[in-house]
Amino acid sequence: MRILIVGASRGLGRALYDGLRADGHEVWGVARSVPGDAAPHEHWITADFAEPQRAADAVAAGTPERIDAILYNLGIWEPAAFSDEYDFTAESDATSLALVATNIAGPLLLLQRLVPRLLASAQPRLILTGSTSGLPRSGRPEVAFGASKAALGGIADALREQFRPDRLAVTTLQIGDLNTDDALDVPREAAAERGAGTLIPVHDVVDVVRTVLGLSSASFVREIVLPAIRAQHF
């Protein structure tokens, strides 16, 4: 399977890149810069979605004419998000506009260019990484981040309707707080202990994505909500 992962250089994106490559898939990673440990034979595309139009053009130029799955895993948040210092009214216009550019304009412009290449696949799949922060009654106060992740749900719904005759399977992953300190080379059991039940190992998300990609052409997963076991509001 040919897979494109946007936001693949570190954290969850890198775990997805490494895990799916290890499964034997042909994977293209998109990042602002190529990771220092990347091997010469790996596929990397450099693009900065702070400038979404230029980034979308760069990714389109480096992507094959047929691709089987796209994972849009990229997302940024306010500098003081998830801390007691966060204050919506204190955020600068530049911060809010940059967040909207990366988290909303980025996937819109990229998918306009790449959906035709997905539809060239016998079984096209699109996975959008959302957040539990974008769900109703999430309990989170980060306004721009939550709004941008909620917008992914609207993007997913509309794409399903327009391309239902083409069997485009669109899945949104609504993920809670992640343990991104422990990569796949750390045993899952050890990674699960970090945060005492408040953080999700990236191993779990990689396995969920493997399941979604492994389904037959007769079904798809519409949405997956994956909070940590001790997360409030879920």
BAVOTOR-798999 format. One record per residue (C-alpha): y, z, x; residue in one letter; residue number from 1. Coordinates in steps of 0.2 Angstrom, whole numbers, plus 5000, padded with zeros to 4 digits. Layout:
c2; c3; c1; r; k
Y; Z; X; a; NUM
...
//
This chain:
c2; c3; c1; r; k
5000; 5000; 5000; m; 1
5018; 4996; 5006; r; 2
5029; 5011; 5004; i; 3
5048; 5013; 5007; l; 4
5054; 5031; 5009; i; 5
5073; 5034; 5008; v; 6
5078; 5050; 5017; g; 7
5063; 5051; 5028; a; 8
5069; 5058; 5045; s; 9
5066; 5076; 5041; r; 10
5060; 5089; 5029; g; 11
5051; 5083; 5014; l; 12
5055; 5065; 5018; g; 13
5047; 5066; 5035; r; 14
5032; 5075; 5028; a; 15
5030; 5061; 5015; l; 16
5032; 5048; 5029; y; 17
5019; 5056; 5040; d; 18
5007; 5061; 5027; g; 19
5006; 5043; 5019; l; 20
5005; 5035; 5035; r; 21
4991; 5046; 5040; a; 22
4982; 5040; 5024; d; 23
4983; 5022; 5030; g; 24
4998; 5016; 5020; h; 25
5011; 5004; 5028; e; 26
5027; 5015; 5027; v; 27
5045; 5010; 5030; w; 28
5057; 5025; 5033; g; 29
5075; 5025; 5030; v; 30
5087; 5037; 5039; a; 31
5104; 5038; 5046; r; 32
5096; 5037; 5063; s; 33
5079; 5034; 5070; v; 34
5070; 5050; 5074; p; 35
5068; 5053; 5092; g; 36
5049; 5055; 5091; d; 37
5047; 5038; 5082; a; 38
5034; 5027; 5090; a; 39
5038; 5009; 5094; p; 40
5026; 5002; 5081; h; 41
5033; 5012; 5066; e; 42
5045; 5004; 5053; h; 43
5062; 5012; 5052; w; 44
5078; 5006; 5044; i; 45
5095; 5015; 5048; t; 46
5107; 5017; 5034; a; 47
5120; 5030; 5029; d; 48
5121; 5032; 5010; f; 49
5138; 5040; 5012; a; 50
5143; 5021; 5011; e; 51
5131; 5016; 4997; p; 52
5134; 4997; 4996; q; 53
5133; 4995; 5015; r; 54
5117; 5006; 5015; a; 55
5109; 4997; 5001; a; 56
5112; 4980; 5010; d; 57
5105; 4987; 5026; a; 58
5089; 4993; 5018; v; 59
5087; 4977; 5008; a; 60
5088; 4967; 5024; a; 61
5075; 4977; 5033; g; 62
5062; 4978; 5018; t; 63
5048; 4966; 5015; p; 64
5049; 4954; 5001; e; 65
5035; 4963; 4992; r; 66
5034; 4982; 4991; i; 67
5022; 4993; 4981; d; 68
5031; 5009; 4980; a; 69
5049; 5016; 4983; i; 70
5052; 5035; 4985; l; 71
5070; 5039; 4984; y; 72
5070; 5056; 4992; n; 73
5088; 5057; 4998; l; 74
5100; 5070; 4991; g; 75
5115; 5080; 4997; i; 76
5123; 5096; 4990; w; 77
5139; 5105; 4992; e; 78
5142; 5114; 5009; p; 79
5141; 5131; 5001; a; 80
5128; 5127; 4988; a; 81
5114; 5140; 4985; f; 82
5125; 5154; 4993; s; 83
5136; 5167; 4986; d; 84
5151; 5158; 4993; e; 85
5149; 5143; 4982; y; 86
5164; 5140; 4971; d; 87
5165; 5124; 4960; f; 88
5184; 5125; 4959; t; 89
5186; 5126; 4978; a; 90
5177; 5110; 4982; e; 91
5187; 5096; 4989; s; 92
5188; 5079; 4981; d; 93
5180; 5071; 4996; a; 94
5165; 5083; 4995; t; 95
5162; 5078; 4977; s; 96
5164; 5060; 4979; l; 97
5153; 5059; 4994; a; 98
5139; 5068; 4984; l; 99
5141; 5056; 4970; v; 100
5140; 5041; 4982; a; 101
5124; 5047; 4990; t; 102
5115; 5054; 4975; n; 103
5120; 5042; 4961; i; 104
5128; 5026; 4968; a; 105
5115; 5026; 4982; g; 106
5099; 5024; 4971; p; 107
5108; 5013; 4958; l; 108
5114; 5000; 4971; l; 109
5098; 5001; 4981; l; 110
5087; 4998; 4966; l; 111
5097; 4984; 4960; q; 112
5092; 4975; 4976; r; 113
5074; 4981; 4977; l; 114
5067; 4981; 4960; v; 115
5063; 4963; 4961; p; 116
5053; 4966; 4976; r; 117
5044; 4980; 4968; l; 118
5039; 4969; 4953; l; 119
5031; 4957; 4965; a; 120
5018; 4971; 4967; s; 121
5002; 4971; 4956; a; 122
5006; 4989; 4953; q; 123
5024; 4994; 4956; p; 124
5029; 5012; 4957; r; 125
5045; 5021; 4959; l; 126
5047; 5040; 4963; i; 127
5064; 5048; 4962; l; 128
5065; 5065; 4969; t; 129
5076; 5076; 4958; g; 130
5078; 5095; 4957; s; 131
5075; 5109; 4946; t; 132
5094; 5112; 4947; s; 133
5096; 5096; 4937; g; 134
5085; 5103; 4922; l; 135
5092; 5111; 4907; p; 136
5095; 5130; 4909; r; 137
5091; 5129; 4927; s; 138
5101; 5145; 4931; g; 139
5110; 5136; 4945; r; 140
5129; 5135; 4946; p; 141
5131; 5120; 4958; e; 142
5140; 5108; 4947; v; 143
5140; 5092; 4956; a; 144
5123; 5093; 4964; f; 145
5115; 5098; 4947; g; 146
5124; 5084; 4938; a; 147
5119; 5071; 4951; s; 148
5101; 5076; 4950; k; 149
5102; 5076; 4931; a; 150
5108; 5058; 4932; a; 151
5092; 5053; 4940; l; 152
5083; 5056; 4924; g; 153
5094; 5044; 4915; g; 154
5091; 5031; 4929; i; 155
5073; 5033; 4927; a; 156
5073; 5032; 4908; d; 157
5083; 5016; 4908; a; 158
5072; 5008; 4921; l; 159
5056; 5012; 4912; r; 160
5063; 5003; 4896; e; 161
5070; 4988; 4904; q; 162
5054; 4985; 4915; f; 163
5041; 4992; 4904; r; 164
5034; 4974; 4901; p; 165
5032; 4973; 4920; d; 166
5022; 4989; 4921; r; 167
5035; 4997; 4932; l; 168
5029; 5015; 4933; a; 169
5044; 5027; 4936; v; 170
5041; 5046; 4940; t; 171
5054; 5059; 4943; t; 172
5049; 5074; 4953; l; 173
5059; 5090; 4948; q; 174
5056; 5101; 4964; i; 175
5062; 5119; 4966; g; 176
5066; 5127; 4983; d; 177
5056; 5120; 4997; l; 178
5050; 5127; 5014; n; 179
5055; 5113; 5025; t; 180
5053; 5123; 5041; d; 181
5034; 5121; 5041; d; 182
5029; 5103; 5043; a; 183
5011; 5096; 5039; l; 184
5004; 5102; 5055; d; 185
5006; 5120; 5050; v; 186
4992; 5126; 5039; p; 187
4996; 5125; 5020; r; 188
4991; 5144; 5018; e; 189
5003; 5149; 5032; a; 190
5017; 5138; 5025; a; 191
5014; 5145; 5007; a; 192
5017; 5163; 5014; e; 193
5035; 5159; 5019; r; 194
5047; 5166; 5006; g; 195
5034; 5177; 4998; a; 196
5031; 5165; 4983; g; 197
5049; 5158; 4982; t; 198
5047; 5142; 4993; l; 199
5036; 5127; 4990; i; 200
5026; 5120; 5005; p; 201
5030; 5102; 5008; v; 202
5011; 5100; 5008; h; 203
5010; 5103; 4989; d; 204
5023; 5089; 4986; v; 205
5014; 5077; 4997; v; 206
4998; 5080; 4988; d; 207
5007; 5077; 4971; v; 208
5014; 5061; 4977; v; 209
4997; 5055; 4983; r; 210
4990; 5058; 4965; t; 211
5004; 5048; 4957; v; 212
5002; 5034; 4969; l; 213
4983; 5034; 4966; g; 214
4983; 5032; 4947; l; 215
4977; 5016; 4939; s; 216
4988; 5003; 4932; s; 217
4984; 5010; 4915; a; 218
4994; 5026; 4916; s; 219
5009; 5034; 4925; f; 220
5016; 5051; 4926; v; 221
5033; 5052; 4918; r; 222
5040; 5068; 4926; e; 223
5033; 5083; 4936; i; 224
5042; 5099; 4937; v; 225
5036; 5109; 4952; l; 226
5045; 5126; 4954; p; 227
5040; 5140; 4966; a; 228
5028; 5152; 4958; i; 229
5041; 5166; 4958; r; 230
5056; 5155; 4953; a; 231
5067; 5162; 4939; q; 232
5070; 5152; 4924; h; 233
5054; 5143; 4925; f; 234
//
